Amino acid sequence: MIDENVTFVIITVGFILICQSLFLFMDARKHGHNYWLWGIIGLIQAPMPTLFYLTFVRKLWMKKEKRN
């Protein structure tokens, strides 16, 4: 039988992955990127797909440097 703590962890991780996937899907769609790819990648693991997307695809770090 599965312990209650294990069930809680599985549900929490699933919730985090779905939220991340939805964020990546909607943001990539809004900015004209390959949104299906980012939505699926967001379901695989956390938080690396989000960090990779924001750093290399959206290039947020470059936008901050240009403002200064």
Backbone as a ProteinNet text record, in pm:
[ID]
protein_1_A
[PRIMARY]
MIDENVTFVIITVGFILICQSLFLFMDARKHGHNYWLWGIIGLIQAPMPTLFYLTFVRKLWMKKEKRN
[TERTIARY]
83.3	0	88.2	48.2	126.3	103.7	212.4	207.7	142.5	79.7	13.2	112	233.9	334.5	377.2	388.9	427.1	317.7	194.1	81.9	82.2	106.4	111.8	223.6	340.5	454.3	422.6	363.1	329.2	228.6	127.5	27.6	89.9	177	243.4	333.3	412.2	501.4	419.6	311.9	225.1	165.3	122.9	67.6	172.6	294.8	402.8	433.8	440.7	471.7	361.7	236.8	126.4	125.1	147.2	152	266.7	382.9	497.9	469	409.4	378.2	279.2	177.9	80.1	144.6	230.9	299.3	384.2	463.7	550.4	467.5	360.7	274.8	215.4	153.5	86.2	184.7	298.9	395.8	463.2	496.2	557	458.4	332.9	231.4	215.3	216.6	201.7	316.8	437.9	555.9	600.7	518	544.7	651.2	670.5	766.5	691.5	764.1	705.4	637.3	510	442.4	413.1	386.5	362.4	489.3	601.1	728.2	753	736	763.1	661.7	537.8	437.7	471.8	516.8	553	681.3	778.6	903.4	877	780.9	747.3	688.6	635.6	580.1	686.6	805.8	908.3	978.7	1023.9	1096	1081.7	1117.4	1113.3	1241.7	1291.9	1255.7	1339.5	1422.2	1515.1	1448.3	1337.1	1277.1	1237.3	1184.9	1147.3	1269.1	1372.5	1494.6	1558.2	1563	1618.8	1536.9	1404.7	1316.4	1335.2	1334.4	1346.2	1484.3	1587.6	1724.2	1762.9	1735.4	1785.1	1682	1556.1	1454.5	1400.2	1357.8	1305.1	1416.8	1535.3	1653.6	1625.1	1565.1	1531.9	1655.7	1765.2	1886.9	1945.5	1925.6	1977	1892.5	1761.5	1672.8	1707.8	1745.5	1783.4	1912.5	2007.1	2134.5	2113.6	2022.6	1998.2	1931.6	1855	1788.6	1887.4	1995.2	2092.3	2181.2
-118.1	0	125	225.8	348.9	434.4	484.3	570.6	704.4	769.5	897.4	1005.2	1003.4	1103	1088.7	965.7	941.3	991.8	968.1	1016.2	1168.5	1233.9	1379.8	1432.3	1370	1412.4	1394.5	1283.3	1257.5	1360.1	1390.3	1489.4	1628.1	1663.6	1794.4	1807.9	1707	1710.5	1718.2	1642.6	1648.5	1786.7	1850.1	1985	2085	2075.1	2164.6	2146.8	2022.8	1997.1	2047.7	2030.7	2078.4	2230.9	2295.5	2442.8	2494.9	2431.4	2472.1	2453.2	2340.9	2312.2	2413.6	2447.4	2546.8	2683.8	2722.3	2850.9	2854.2	2749.3	2746	2745.3	2667	2659.3	2794.8	2860.5	2988.1	3100.3	3102.7	3208.9	3191.9	3068.4	3044.5	3076.7	3044.5	3075.7	3227.4	3298	3443.4	3512.7	3455.8	3518.7	3454.8	3365.5	3312	3203.8	3131.6	3021.4	2889.5	2780.7	2649.1	2604.4	2638.6	2621.7	2477	2391.3	2250.6	2185.4	2216.8	2162.6	2203.6	2331.8	2379.6	2325.3	2306.9	2247.4	2104.5	2027.7	1888.2	1879.3	1961.5	1960.8	2001	2090	2132	2021	1916.8	1803.7	1703.2	1715.1	1614.4	1634.8	1754.9	1780.7	1926.9	1957.8	2096.7	2122.8	2238.8	2365.4	2396.7	2304.4	2332.9	2380.1	2322.3	2374	2521.3	2562.2	2702.3	2793	2752.5	2832.6	2842.6	2732.2	2731.6	2819.9	2809.7	2889.4	3038.8	3077.6	3219.3	3274.8	3192.2	3239.1	3242.4	3135.9	3124.7	3153.8	3125.1	3148.6	3290.7	3330	3465.7	3567.3	3523	3607.4	3725.6	3695.4	3800.1	3866.5	3792.4	3850.3	3955.6	3940.8	4040.3	4168.3	4154.9	4270.8	4357.6	4296.4	4373.8	4450.3	4390.7	4457.7	4576.8	4567.8	4676.5	4795.8	4771.5	4882.2	4971.2	4913.9	4992.5	5076.9
0	0	0	-73.3	-83.9	40.5	95.4	212.5	176.2	273.9	248.2	206.8	260.5	224.4	79	33	-105.7	-199.2	-163.5	-243.3	-251	-137.9	-134.1	-223.8	-218.3	-301	-448.9	-485.2	-625.5	-676.6	-597.3	-637.9	-648.5	-553.7	-556	-678.1	-706.3	-823	-951.8	-959.1	-1076.8	-1097.3	-987.8	-995.2	-1044.2	-991.6	-1033.1	-1181.2	-1227.6	-1368.3	-1461.3	-1422.2	-1506	-1511.2	-1395.8	-1394.3	-1479.8	-1469	-1550.3	-1698.2	-1732.5	-1872.3	-1928.8	-1851.8	-1896.9	-1914.3	-1820.8	-1834.1	-1960.3	-1982.3	-2100.2	-2228.8	-2231.4	-2349.5	-2382.4	-2282.8	-2308.4	-2339.6	-2270.6	-2295.7	-2432.2	-2468	-2598.8	-2710.3	-2690.2	-2789.9	-2805	-2693.7	-2693.2	-2765.8	-2756.1	-2814.6	-2946.3	-3002.7	-3135.3	-3141.7	-3031.6	-3032	-3050.8	-3059.7	-3079.2	-2949.1	-2933.5	-2805.7	-2769.4	-2866.9	-2834.2	-2778.6	-2837	-2789.7	-2644.9	-2614.1	-2478.5	-2378.6	-2419.7	-2330.7	-2295.1	-2392.4	-2366.9	-2284.6	-2317.1	-2240.3	-2095.6	-2073.6	-1938.2	-1853.2	-1915.4	-1840.8	-1796.8	-1850	-1824.6	-1691.4	-1664.1	-1539.9	-1502.5	-1378.8	-1331.2	-1255.3	-1251.7	-1313.6	-1436.4	-1482.7	-1592.1	-1721.5	-1767.2	-1890.6	-1880.2	-1764.9	-1747.2	-1746.7	-1674.3	-1670.9	-1808.7	-1880.7	-2015.7	-2108.4	-2102.1	-2187.1	-2161.5	-2034.4	-2001.8	-2032.8	-2019.4	-2040.8	-2188	-2260.4	-2396.9	-2505.1	-2480.1	-2583.1	-2572.8	-2454.5	-2435.6	-2416.3	-2375.2	-2356.1	-2262.6	-2148.2	-2052.3	-1995.1	-1983.3	-1926.4	-2019.8	-2151.4	-2245.2	-2242	-2218.1	-2212.2	-2092.2	-1980.3	-1862.6	-1885.9	-1956.4	-1985.1	-2077.7	-2172.8	-2267.8	-2201.8	-2095.2	-2025.5	-1953.3	-1904.5	-1825.4	-1910.5
[MASK]
++++++++++++++++++++++++++++++++++++++++++++++++++++++++++++++++++++

